[in-house]
Amino acid sequence: MKEHITVFGSLNYDLLVKQQRMPKIGETFIGEELVEMCGGKGANQAAQSGKLKMKTI
C-alpha cells in the first residue's frame, strides 16, 4: 500500500493590498496594488506536501 497524506482544512481566496507603509490609527489609506491568491491552512499544507513529492489528497 502506497502512503499518502490526507489534508483536512480550509481553502480561502485571499485579497492582499500592497502599500508602502502601515496606515496610522484612524487613517484612510489607499493601497497601491491588489494581489489575489489562494490561501488557507489546508491549502498551504497540501501545497507543501506536494512540494515534498508526497501523494496528497
Backbone atoms as SQL, in Angstrom:
CREATE TABLE atoms (id INTEGER PRIMARY KEY, chain TEXT, resi INTEGER, resn TEXT, atom TEXT, x REAL, y REAL, z REAL);
INSERT INTO atoms VALUES
  (1, 'A', 1, 'MET', 'N', 0.835, -1.188, 0.000),
  (2, 'A', 1, 'MET', 'CA', 0.000, 0.000, 0.000),
  (3, 'A', 1, 'MET', 'C', 0.877, 1.248, 0.000),
  (4, 'A', 2, 'LYS', 'N', 0.635, 2.124, -0.941),
  (5, 'A', 2, 'LYS', 'CA', 1.416, 3.351, -1.027),
  (6, 'A', 2, 'LYS', 'C', 0.891, 4.383, -0.024),
  (7, 'A', 3, 'GLU', 'N', 1.789, 5.024, 0.680),
  (8, 'A', 3, 'GLU', 'CA', 1.398, 6.011, 1.681),
  (9, 'A', 3, 'GLU', 'C', 1.000, 7.325, 1.021),
  (10, 'A', 4, 'HIS', 'N', 0.092, 8.025, 1.674),
  (11, 'A', 4, 'HIS', 'CA', -0.325, 9.335, 1.194),
  (12, 'A', 4, 'HIS', 'C', -0.713, 10.206, 2.385),
  (13, 'A', 5, 'ILE', 'N', -0.871, 11.466, 2.123),
  (14, 'A', 5, 'ILE', 'CA', -1.284, 12.422, 3.149),
  (15, 'A', 5, 'ILE', 'C', -2.669, 12.934, 2.783),
  (16, 'A', 6, 'THR', 'N', -3.580, 12.906, 3.749),
  (17, 'A', 6, 'THR', 'CA', -4.902, 13.492, 3.566),
  (18, 'A', 6, 'THR', 'C', -4.947, 14.782, 4.366),
  (19, 'A', 7, 'VAL', 'N', -5.320, 15.863, 3.725),
  (20, 'A', 7, 'VAL', 'CA', -5.356, 17.172, 4.384),
  (21, 'A', 7, 'VAL', 'C', -6.810, 17.563, 4.629),
  (22, 'A', 8, 'PHE', 'N', -7.108, 17.906, 5.865),
  (23, 'A', 8, 'PHE', 'CA', -8.401, 18.490, 6.231),
  (24, 'A', 8, 'PHE', 'C', -8.131, 19.923, 6.652),
  (25, 'A', 9, 'GLY', 'N', -8.757, 20.860, 5.999),
  (26, 'A', 9, 'GLY', 'CA', -8.548, 22.254, 6.364),
  (27, 'A', 9, 'GLY', 'C', -9.224, 23.175, 5.378),
  (28, 'A', 10, 'SER', 'N', -9.007, 24.429, 5.570),
  (29, 'A', 10, 'SER', 'CA', -9.702, 25.436, 4.771),
  (30, 'A', 10, 'SER', 'C', -8.932, 25.790, 3.504),
  (31, 'A', 11, 'LEU', 'N', -9.695, 26.223, 2.512),
  (32, 'A', 11, 'LEU', 'CA', -9.151, 26.790, 1.282),
  (33, 'A', 11, 'LEU', 'C', -9.803, 28.154, 1.139),
  (34, 'A', 12, 'ASN', 'N', -9.003, 29.183, 1.140),
  (35, 'A', 12, 'ASN', 'CA', -9.508, 30.557, 1.063),
  (36, 'A', 12, 'ASN', 'C', -8.980, 31.261, -0.174),
  (37, 'A', 13, 'TYR', 'N', -9.688, 32.278, -0.575),
  (38, 'A', 13, 'TYR', 'CA', -9.242, 33.142, -1.666),
  (39, 'A', 13, 'TYR', 'C', -8.836, 34.451, -1.014),
  (40, 'A', 14, 'ASP', 'N', -7.537, 34.726, -0.968),
  (41, 'A', 14, 'ASP', 'CA', -7.010, 35.889, -0.272),
  (42, 'A', 14, 'ASP', 'C', -6.915, 37.094, -1.192),
  (43, 'A', 15, 'LEU', 'N', -7.268, 38.251, -0.659),
  (44, 'A', 15, 'LEU', 'CA', -7.090, 39.527, -1.345),
  (45, 'A', 15, 'LEU', 'C', -6.091, 40.336, -0.523),
  (46, 'A', 16, 'LEU', 'N', -4.934, 40.628, -1.093),
  (47, 'A', 16, 'LEU', 'CA', -3.885, 41.369, -0.401),
  (48, 'A', 16, 'LEU', 'C', -3.710, 42.728, -1.064),
  (49, 'A', 17, 'VAL', 'N', -3.569, 43.760, -0.251),
  (50, 'A', 17, 'VAL', 'CA', -3.347, 45.104, -0.774),
  (51, 'A', 17, 'VAL', 'C', -1.923, 45.519, -0.421),
  (52, 'A', 18, 'LYS', 'N', -1.134, 45.819, -1.453),
  (53, 'A', 18, 'LYS', 'CA', 0.243, 46.262, -1.218),
  (54, 'A', 18, 'LYS', 'C', 0.256, 47.773, -0.998),
  (55, 'A', 19, 'GLN', 'N', 1.093, 48.210, -0.057),
  (56, 'A', 19, 'GLN', 'CA', 1.250, 49.630, 0.222),
  (57, 'A', 19, 'GLN', 'C', 2.658, 49.876, 0.742),
  (58, 'A', 20, 'GLN', 'N', 3.078, 51.113, 0.739),
  (59, 'A', 20, 'GLN', 'CA', 4.435, 51.469, 1.144),
  (60, 'A', 20, 'GLN', 'C', 4.639, 51.448, 2.654),
  (61, 'A', 21, 'ARG', 'N', 3.581, 51.720, 3.412),
  (62, 'A', 21, 'ARG', 'CA', 3.714, 51.775, 4.873),
  (63, 'A', 21, 'ARG', 'C', 2.397, 51.363, 5.513),
  (64, 'A', 22, 'MET', 'N', 2.439, 51.119, 6.809),
  (65, 'A', 22, 'MET', 'CA', 1.232, 50.798, 7.559),
  (66, 'A', 22, 'MET', 'C', 0.452, 52.093, 7.811),
  (67, 'A', 23, 'PRO', 'N', -0.874, 52.057, 7.710),
  (68, 'A', 23, 'PRO', 'CA', -1.641, 53.274, 7.998),
  (69, 'A', 23, 'PRO', 'C', -1.616, 53.592, 9.487),
  (70, 'A', 24, 'LYS', 'N', -1.740, 54.860, 9.799),
  (71, 'A', 24, 'LYS', 'CA', -1.820, 55.285, 11.197),
  (72, 'A', 24, 'LYS', 'C', -3.221, 54.991, 11.712),
  (73, 'A', 25, 'ILE', 'N', -3.401, 54.950, 13.007),
  (74, 'A', 25, 'ILE', 'CA', -4.697, 54.656, 13.605),
  (75, 'A', 25, 'ILE', 'C', -5.724, 55.674, 13.115),
  (76, 'A', 26, 'GLY', 'N', -6.830, 55.175, 12.560),
  (77, 'A', 26, 'GLY', 'CA', -7.908, 56.034, 12.075),
  (78, 'A', 26, 'GLY', 'C', -7.671, 56.630, 10.698),
  (79, 'A', 27, 'GLU', 'N', -6.525, 56.368, 10.082),
  (80, 'A', 27, 'GLU', 'CA', -6.195, 56.944, 8.784),
  (81, 'A', 27, 'GLU', 'C', -6.824, 56.134, 7.650),
  (82, 'A', 28, 'THR', 'N', -7.408, 56.824, 6.691),
  (83, 'A', 28, 'THR', 'CA', -7.882, 56.180, 5.473),
  (84, 'A', 28, 'THR', 'C', -6.708, 56.141, 4.509),
  (85, 'A', 29, 'PHE', 'N', -6.428, 54.974, 3.995),
  (86, 'A', 29, 'PHE', 'CA', -5.208, 54.782, 3.217),
  (87, 'A', 29, 'PHE', 'C', -5.567, 54.061, 1.926),
  (88, 'A', 30, 'ILE', 'N', -5.120, 54.554, 0.796),
  (89, 'A', 30, 'ILE', 'CA', -5.377, 53.918, -0.494),
  (90, 'A', 30, 'ILE', 'C', -4.183, 53.041, -0.853),
  (91, 'A', 31, 'GLY', 'N', -4.453, 51.750, -1.079),
  (92, 'A', 31, 'GLY', 'CA', -3.391, 50.817, -1.442),
  (93, 'A', 31, 'GLY', 'C', -2.917, 51.040, -2.869),
  (94, 'A', 32, 'GLU', 'N', -1.771, 50.484, -3.189),
  (95, 'A', 32, 'GLU', 'CA', -1.167, 50.676, -4.499),
  (96, 'A', 32, 'GLU', 'C', -1.438, 49.534, -5.470),
  (97, 'A', 33, 'GLU', 'N', -1.602, 48.317, -4.946),
  (98, 'A', 33, 'GLU', 'CA', -1.764, 47.155, -5.820),
  (99, 'A', 33, 'GLU', 'C', -2.582, 46.091, -5.110),
  (100, 'A', 34, 'LEU', 'N', -3.488, 45.451, -5.831),
  (101, 'A', 34, 'LEU', 'CA', -4.290, 44.362, -5.293),
  (102, 'A', 34, 'LEU', 'C', -3.739, 43.047, -5.817),
  (103, 'A', 35, 'VAL', 'N', -3.442, 42.124, -4.915),
  (104, 'A', 35, 'VAL', 'CA', -2.918, 40.813, -5.275),
  (105, 'A', 35, 'VAL', 'C', -3.936, 39.766, -4.834),
  (106, 'A', 36, 'GLU', 'N', -4.305, 38.863, -5.737),
  (107, 'A', 36, 'GLU', 'CA', -5.257, 37.800, -5.432),
  (108, 'A', 36, 'GLU', 'C', -4.523, 36.466, -5.462),
  (109, 'A', 37, 'MET', 'N', -4.732, 35.636, -4.418),
  (110, 'A', 37, 'MET', 'CA', -4.057, 34.343, -4.357),
  (111, 'A', 37, 'MET', 'C', -4.832, 33.373, -3.478),
  (112, 'A', 38, 'CYS', 'N', -4.543, 32.103, -3.654),
  (113, 'A', 38, 'CYS', 'CA', -5.158, 31.069, -2.814),
  (114, 'A', 38, 'CYS', 'C', -4.417, 30.988, -1.497),
  (115, 'A', 39, 'GLY', 'N', -5.150, 30.649, -0.455),
  (116, 'A', 39, 'GLY', 'CA', -4.543, 30.502, 0.851),
  (117, 'A', 39, 'GLY', 'C', -5.400, 29.602, 1.722),
  (118, 'A', 40, 'GLY', 'N', -5.147, 29.643, 3.012),
  (119, 'A', 40, 'GLY', 'CA', -5.856, 28.803, 3.965),
  (120, 'A', 40, 'GLY', 'C', -4.927, 27.731, 4.497),
  (121, 'A', 41, 'LYS', 'N', -5.142, 27.329, 5.732),
  (122, 'A', 41, 'LYS', 'CA', -4.245, 26.341, 6.355),
  (123, 'A', 41, 'LYS', 'C', -4.194, 25.035, 5.585),
  (124, 'A', 42, 'GLY', 'N', -5.357, 24.525, 5.175),
  (125, 'A', 42, 'GLY', 'CA', -5.388, 23.263, 4.436),
  (126, 'A', 42, 'GLY', 'C', -4.683, 23.372, 3.097),
  (127, 'A', 43, 'ALA', 'N', -4.943, 24.455, 2.382),
  (128, 'A', 43, 'ALA', 'CA', -4.310, 24.648, 1.075),
  (129, 'A', 43, 'ALA', 'C', -2.797, 24.767, 1.210),
  (130, 'A', 44, 'ASN', 'N', -2.340, 25.492, 2.213),
  (131, 'A', 44, 'ASN', 'CA', -0.897, 25.657, 2.423),
  (132, 'A', 44, 'ASN', 'C', -0.228, 24.329, 2.773),
  (133, 'A', 45, 'GLN', 'N', -0.874, 23.522, 3.615),
  (134, 'A', 45, 'GLN', 'CA', -0.313, 22.224, 3.986),
  (135, 'A', 45, 'GLN', 'C', -0.269, 21.283, 2.789),
  (136, 'A', 46, 'ALA', 'N', -1.335, 21.278, 1.992),
  (137, 'A', 46, 'ALA', 'CA', -1.372, 20.414, 0.816),
  (138, 'A', 46, 'ALA', 'C', -0.299, 20.833, -0.199),
  (139, 'A', 47, 'ALA', 'N', -0.122, 22.131, -0.385),
  (140, 'A', 47, 'ALA', 'CA', 0.885, 22.616, -1.326),
  (141, 'A', 47, 'ALA', 'C', 2.293, 22.211, -0.887),
  (142, 'A', 48, 'GLN', 'N', 2.587, 22.342, 0.395),
  (143, 'A', 48, 'GLN', 'CA', 3.916, 21.979, 0.881),
  (144, 'A', 48, 'GLN', 'C', 4.142, 20.470, 0.813),
  (145, 'A', 49, 'SER', 'N', 3.117, 19.671, 1.092),
  (146, 'A', 49, 'SER', 'CA', 3.245, 18.211, 0.970),
  (147, 'A', 49, 'SER', 'C', 3.529, 17.822, -0.472),
  (148, 'A', 50, 'GLY', 'N', 2.862, 18.482, -1.406),
  (149, 'A', 50, 'GLY', 'CA', 3.107, 18.229, -2.824),
  (150, 'A', 50, 'GLY', 'C', 4.533, 18.563, -3.221),
  (151, 'A', 51, 'LYS', 'N', 5.075, 19.649, -2.670),
  (152, 'A', 51, 'LYS', 'CA', 6.459, 20.024, -2.965),
  (153, 'A', 51, 'LYS', 'C', 7.449, 18.984, -2.450),
  (154, 'A', 52, 'LEU', 'N', 7.056, 18.250, -1.400),
  (155, 'A', 52, 'LEU', 'CA', 7.895, 17.176, -0.859),
  (156, 'A', 52, 'LEU', 'C', 7.679, 15.858, -1.596),
  (157, 'A', 53, 'LYS', 'N', 6.943, 15.918, -2.714),
  (158, 'A', 53, 'LYS', 'CA', 6.675, 14.761, -3.567),
  (159, 'A', 53, 'LYS', 'C', 5.825, 13.690, -2.871),
  (160, 'A', 54, 'MET', 'N', 5.024, 14.101, -1.885),
  (161, 'A', 54, 'MET', 'CA', 4.100, 13.191, -1.197),
  (162, 'A', 54, 'MET', 'C', 2.795, 13.144, -1.978),
  (163, 'A', 55, 'LYS', 'N', 2.179, 11.975, -2.073),
  (164, 'A', 55, 'LYS', 'CA', 0.857, 11.873, -2.673),
  (165, 'A', 55, 'LYS', 'C', -0.110, 12.531, -1.690),
  (166, 'A', 56, 'THR', 'N', -0.760, 13.605, -2.116),
  (167, 'A', 56, 'THR', 'CA', -1.598, 14.412, -1.236),
  (168, 'A', 56, 'THR', 'C', -3.022, 14.440, -1.773),
  (169, 'A', 57, 'ILE', 'N', -3.975, 14.093, -0.901),
  (170, 'A', 57, 'ILE', 'CA', -5.383, 14.118, -1.311),
  (171, 'A', 57, 'ILE', 'C', -6.196, 14.947, -0.347);
